[in-house]
Each structure stands twice: as C-alpha cells, then as structure tokens.
Amino acid sequence: MSVSMFSALLNADKTHPPRAGVSNLTAAEAEKAVSGNLCRCTGYRPLVDACKSFSADVDIEDLGFNTFCKKGLPCYDHTLSSQVCTFPEFLKKELKSLDDDPRKYRWSSPVSISELQSLLGLENGVSVKLVAGNTSTGYYKEEKDKKYDRFVDIRRIPELTVVRRDEKGVELGAAITISKAIEVLRENESVLILAKIAAHMEKIASRFVRNTGTIGGNIIMAQRKHFPSDLTTILVAARATVKIMSTGSGVQEQYTLEEFLQRPPLEAKSVLLSLTIPSWRPMKYSPLNTHLLFETYRAAPRPLGNALAFLNAAFSAEVSLNKAGDGVVVNDCLLAFGAYGTKHAHRAKKVEDFLAGKVISDEVLLEAISLLKDEIVPDKGTSNPGYRSSLAVTFLFEFFGSLTTNSWLNGGCKEPLKPVAMLSSAQQIVENQEYSPVGKGIEKTGAKLQASGEAVYVDDIPSPENCLYGAFIYSTMPLARIKSIGFKENRVPEGVLGIITYKDIPKGGQNVGTKGFFASDLLFAEEVTHCAGQIIAFLVSLL
Ligand SMILES: Cc1cc2nc3c(=O)[nH]c(=O)nc-3n(C[C@H](O)[C@H](O)[C@H](O)COP(=O)(O)OP(=O)(O)OC[C@H]3O[C@@H](n4cnc5c(N)ncnc54)[C@H](O)[C@@H]3O)c2cc1C
C-alpha cells in the first residue's frame, strides 16, 4: 500500500503546486491507488483514510482523525519528490551492449533490436524466455518452476519503448508499461477513444502491477495463454494493429490485433514490437453529421483493485442523424467482448451486421439483443455462465439505449454520472426505504458504552475472594449412554470441588436449558445423549 501510495503522490497532477501540507492527489485517486491491496480487515479503512489525508479535497475531520501535522508528524511536502531516489545516472552509463560472448550469461539485456535478434538466433534447442515486467508469474504460478536456458530482458530496447504520434494514430512500443501507456493516452485527452482506453486501463490490476507490467506482456498472455485480458478487448474495439518480428528471419509483419489473437500462439523467440491505435476517420460515404461513439465496460467482483473481469466489452459505433432528422442511424459498429470464458476477445459480428444501416429503435435493440445472446456464450466449464451472458446484454443496451433518446446529440458519449466509490472508517449508514421499517438503521446495543470506553467486560472485573469457576462438560458422541462421570484414574484434579449433573437438580426443579415455543431443550443430558456437543455436566473449581 505504501509503495502504491508513494507512486500516486509522485504522479499527482503537476500542473500547479498544491496547497501547503497536502498534494494535488484527490481523495478518489488516493483510494484508487491503494485499492489493489486485497486485505479488507478492520484496519483497512483507517489505512485508506490515512492515505486520503494527503489529498487536497478531503475534510480530514470527516475522516475521524486530525492531520498528521497536528499530531507532530511532518506535513506532506511535495517539493521533496524531486529528491526521490531513482536509478542513478552514473549506473545508467554502465548499461552497455554485449561486447563479449552472450552465451556466457543466463540473463541478457540487449539494447537494440539487432542485438536481440542475434541473441534469439543463437544455437537451436536453447530455451529462451523474453521478460518484460515479469508480472505474469504472479498469475501463472507454474512459470516460476519452469526451467529456461536463457532469459532476455527486453525493456532497454529503444524500438520497444517507442511512442509515436501522427495523424495516422498512436504507436506504443510493446515494452511500455501500462502506467506509461495511460500517461501517453491521457496527453491526447481530447481524442475520445484514447481517453476511454486510458480510463479503462486504470482498472487493470493494481497500480504496482500497472507500473511494471507492459502492454506487450499483456497482449502475449492473451494470445498465447488465453488470459482474460482487458487490454485486448478494448484494443480490438479500437481496431488496433500489432507489429511482430518473426523468429530468426527478423522479418516484421503487421496484423490487426483481432487477427493476431486468432493466430497460433506466438513462438517463444518471436517478438511483439509495438501496437498502433489508429485515428478515427469517418467511413467514405458517411454524412457530414457523423459522430464516433466509443465506450468500454467491465464487471468484476470488485470495482477497484485486483479482480479479473467476469466480462469486459468495448464498443465503437459511427452514427449519424437519419434524413428525416428523427432517428439515429448506425453507419458501422464494432462490438468486442472478452474475459467471459472464451479463448480470445470476440466480436459479435452477427449483431454488428444486423445493426449496420439501421435506425436505433426499441424493436431493433430487442432483435440485436436476441442475436447477441446466441453469440456471447461462455465455453463449457466457465463459472457463472448465465451471469456473464447477461452482462453482455446489459452493456449493449446501455450503449445503444441512449441513442433512442437522442441524448448523444447533446455532446455525445459523456461519462455516466456514477457516484465515486468512497470508503471511510467514519460511520456510514446506507438506509433503504423500500421495505421500511426493514432496512432502517438501529443502534447496536451497548455501542455508546463500548465506544466511550465505559463498558465493563467480565474479564476486567476483579474476581472476588474465593471465587468459584465453572466449565461445561460436553458429550463427544451422539446417542451415547452415560454410564458414569468421573476423572482419569479416579484422581480428582486440584481445586475441583464437584461435578453437577441432572441428578443434582433440586426437587421441584426442571432439567430445562432453553425454552422454545414448541419444545424445550434439556440443560443436561440424562441417560442417553441426544447429540455430540450436548452438555453432560458442569464442573466447579476454585482455580
Ligand atoms: C495480480 C494481477 C492482476 C491482473 N489483473 C488484470 C486485469 O484485471 N486485466 C488485465 O487485462 N490484465 C491483468 N493482469 C495482467 C497484467 O496486465 C499482465 O501481467 C502484464 O501486463 C504483463 O506484462 P509484463 O511486462 O509483466 O509481462 P511478462 O510477465 O514479462 O511477460 C508475459 C509473457 O509475455 C512474453 N512477452 C512479454 N513481452 C513480449 C514481447 N514484446 N514480445 C513477445 N513476448 C513477450 C513473456 O515471454 C511472457 O511469456 C493482471 C496481472 C496480475 C499479476
């Protein structure tokens, strides 16, 4: 949590200096930064509160504690971030090409594509593993035990860390981390697709995985091992292309990501060089009032933090007003779904074909949904198949549903006004009036006494002089006949004063433990026990 929080503080909005004592981080960003931590023990919320106390938009008093400065600890000083220890410059100069025989080493770190090529071309029969962020070993645990002859760290190859922007689109080197890719895409925030992709990428794993894991690593995991990737689904919808360098020959080939995912698993010595997200251009015969809509979706067990999706989806649609001006026509659309229990991200092509050229109406949407149900079907053995399929329908409806109301004309696809999920250790009572008074908050008995520290606990009461202690003796067997009760070797342990059974109940008393409406339970088992765990006797002792 500390490392994630530290990284979030360093990367907080740098456009203007923050207020004294806090950073430009928002409380929502602070919460998001640490959301990858899976622990949800009672200490979690106060820890999240502590992280939020760095942010400028939080009322510290609301979080239930005072600022650190008030407690004598130093306030947050954003200027100190420049003193953060990074990889020392003088060591960077030490990074050299391999001027010696690379076969001497198990780990290599080539600094150019040609060097990588010669490494991969070394003797046949040598098993090689390309390594970027190496986060995949966190998911594929068996990878840790696999034996490779050689490991090649590809992160220092300039061609693999390239960022190129031109009118054709954005090209990102495969060894760029997910965090860096988000930063690059955010620089083009005005471009809808890029902003949406960046926003979705922030939901991948946790900050520390995103800071190390690369886009190339993610795509290869999806291509080779059918990993339920978010990245590939959204990039298929964005019509991304990939550049591959083939084993040995060094020949470079370009595929659409969709084609690449369907190809046989990439060979161990082939390299994914880069990924390109093309700029959107309206179709050739599209009318002038054409808009591009792009949206991504994801449903996972937790909204923030490490949780793979039950299903993810990304849709792009080129739409325009029909001639009469009373409806929205879908000129073209691309509907990608992934992580729902298929090998790769999948396009709902029948639905795409059906919608092309249609004016969006309730009837058209219903027909599209019924086609979709047949297309998005999880593979046999996938957990929660019904739920996953229903998510596909929900997301499709959410995307196209707004077009029937022409809401897109008022600015197109806007962020939905969903409340930001916020946690706090301060008391939060969510009341639901629907079945009132069921759902109404009630005060916990003794809460005030406990919270004020006035509650008296039995363990805290000093024992009176000659206090006696007692313990129940339970049956370990059901339907067991009790022949006698005694001590091992007939020796009474020190301090034991006696054993009370049903036979000791005074005349006129009843052997009743709890009384119910219909029946009562015995206090002590009599001759035969009813069940294991039934009380047989009560032992009284001085100690
Ligand atoms: C806890 C956790 C949660 C995650 N949650 C999500 C999630 O919600 N959504 C999601 O989409 N992803 C998720 N991921 C996946 C994550 O995005 C990937 O682990 C990461 O992107 C892989 O990148 P890497 O650089 O660490 O790859 P590495 O582990 O270094 O490599 C992965 C594989 O790809 C190969 N490889 C890497 N780069 C290249 C290349 N350029 N050319 C050829 N082969 C290459 C390697 O040889 C290796 O076989 C999660 C991962 C973890 C550990």
PDBQT file of the ligand as one rigid body, heavy atoms in Angstrom, charges set to zero:
ROOT
HETATM    1  C1  LIG A 601      -2.449  -9.568  -9.811  1.00  0.00    +0.000 C 
HETATM    2  C2  LIG A 601      -2.657  -9.305 -11.275  1.00  0.00    +0.000 A 
HETATM    3  C3  LIG A 601      -3.883  -8.806 -11.707  1.00  0.00    +0.000 A 
HETATM    4  C4  LIG A 601      -4.098  -8.559 -13.057  1.00  0.00    +0.000 A 
HETATM    5  N1  LIG A 601      -5.296  -8.046 -13.471  1.00  0.00    +0.000 NA
HETATM    6  C5  LIG A 601      -5.506  -7.791 -14.776  1.00  0.00    +0.000 A 
HETATM    7  C6  LIG A 601      -6.750  -7.270 -15.241  1.00  0.00    +0.000 A 
HETATM    8  O1  LIG A 601      -7.679  -7.035 -14.468  1.00  0.00    +0.000 OA
HETATM    9  N2  LIG A 601      -6.891  -7.046 -16.575  1.00  0.00    +0.000 N 
HETATM   10  C7  LIG A 601      -5.888  -7.287 -17.470  1.00  0.00    +0.000 A 
HETATM   11  O2  LIG A 601      -6.055  -7.062 -18.659  1.00  0.00    +0.000 OA
HETATM   12  N3  LIG A 601      -4.704  -7.773 -17.058  1.00  0.00    +0.000 NA
HETATM   13  C8  LIG A 601      -4.494  -8.035 -15.749  1.00  0.00    +0.000 A 
HETATM   14  N4  LIG A 601      -3.289  -8.549 -15.346  1.00  0.00    +0.000 N 
HETATM   15  C9  LIG A 601      -2.284  -8.875 -16.353  1.00  0.00    +0.000 C 
HETATM   16  C10 LIG A 601      -1.191  -7.825 -16.444  1.00  0.00    +0.000 C 
HETATM   17  O3  LIG A 601      -1.647  -6.744 -17.177  1.00  0.00    +0.000 OA
HETATM   18  C11 LIG A 601      -0.010  -8.523 -17.084  1.00  0.00    +0.000 C 
HETATM   19  O4  LIG A 601       0.534  -9.396 -16.093  1.00  0.00    +0.000 OA
HETATM   20  C12 LIG A 601       1.069  -7.604 -17.565  1.00  0.00    +0.000 C 
HETATM   21  O5  LIG A 601       0.624  -6.660 -18.441  1.00  0.00    +0.000 OA
HETATM   22  C13 LIG A 601       2.133  -8.456 -18.257  1.00  0.00    +0.000 C 
HETATM   23  O6  LIG A 601       3.201  -7.632 -18.628  1.00  0.00    +0.000 OA
HETATM   24  P1  LIG A 601       4.679  -7.983 -18.188  1.00  0.00    +0.000 P 
HETATM   25  O7  LIG A 601       5.556  -6.954 -18.805  1.00  0.00    +0.000 OA
HETATM   26  O8  LIG A 601       4.819  -8.169 -16.733  1.00  0.00    +0.000 OA
HETATM   27  O9  LIG A 601       4.837  -9.378 -18.925  1.00  0.00    +0.000 OA
HETATM   28  P2  LIG A 601       5.865 -10.536 -18.600  1.00  0.00    +0.000 P 
HETATM   29  O10 LIG A 601       5.410 -11.258 -17.387  1.00  0.00    +0.000 OA
HETATM   30  O11 LIG A 601       7.253 -10.025 -18.611  1.00  0.00    +0.000 OA
HETATM   31  O12 LIG A 601       5.636 -11.428 -19.895  1.00  0.00    +0.000 OA
HETATM   32  C14 LIG A 601       4.447 -12.134 -20.108  1.00  0.00    +0.000 C 
HETATM   33  C15 LIG A 601       4.652 -13.118 -21.258  1.00  0.00    +0.000 C 
HETATM   34  O13 LIG A 601       4.767 -12.403 -22.478  1.00  0.00    +0.000 OA
HETATM   35  C16 LIG A 601       6.040 -12.615 -23.079  1.00  0.00    +0.000 C 
HETATM   36  N5  LIG A 601       6.427 -11.308 -23.617  1.00  0.00    +0.000 N 
HETATM   37  C17 LIG A 601       6.455 -10.127 -22.934  1.00  0.00    +0.000 A 
HETATM   38  N6  LIG A 601       6.716  -9.122 -23.772  1.00  0.00    +0.000 NA
HETATM   39  C18 LIG A 601       6.856  -9.674 -25.010  1.00  0.00    +0.000 A 
HETATM   40  C19 LIG A 601       7.122  -9.139 -26.304  1.00  0.00    +0.000 A 
HETATM   41  N7  LIG A 601       7.290  -7.838 -26.514  1.00  0.00    +0.000 N 
HETATM   42  N8  LIG A 601       7.179  -9.990 -27.347  1.00  0.00    +0.000 NA
HETATM   43  C20 LIG A 601       6.997 -11.327 -27.155  1.00  0.00    +0.000 A 
HETATM   44  N9  LIG A 601       6.752 -11.888 -25.971  1.00  0.00    +0.000 NA
HETATM   45  C21 LIG A 601       6.670 -11.063 -24.904  1.00  0.00    +0.000 A 
HETATM   46  C22 LIG A 601       6.922 -13.172 -21.998  1.00  0.00    +0.000 C 
HETATM   47  O14 LIG A 601       7.917 -14.027 -22.511  1.00  0.00    +0.000 OA
HETATM   48  C23 LIG A 601       5.931 -13.921 -21.128  1.00  0.00    +0.000 C 
HETATM   49  O15 LIG A 601       5.690 -15.185 -21.670  1.00  0.00    +0.000 OA
HETATM   50  C24 LIG A 601      -3.063  -8.824 -14.001  1.00  0.00    +0.000 A 
HETATM   51  C25 LIG A 601      -1.826  -9.331 -13.563  1.00  0.00    +0.000 A 
HETATM   52  C26 LIG A 601      -1.626  -9.585 -12.217  1.00  0.00    +0.000 A 
HETATM   53  C27 LIG A 601      -0.286 -10.124 -11.778  1.00  0.00    +0.000 C 
ENDROOT
TORSDOF 0
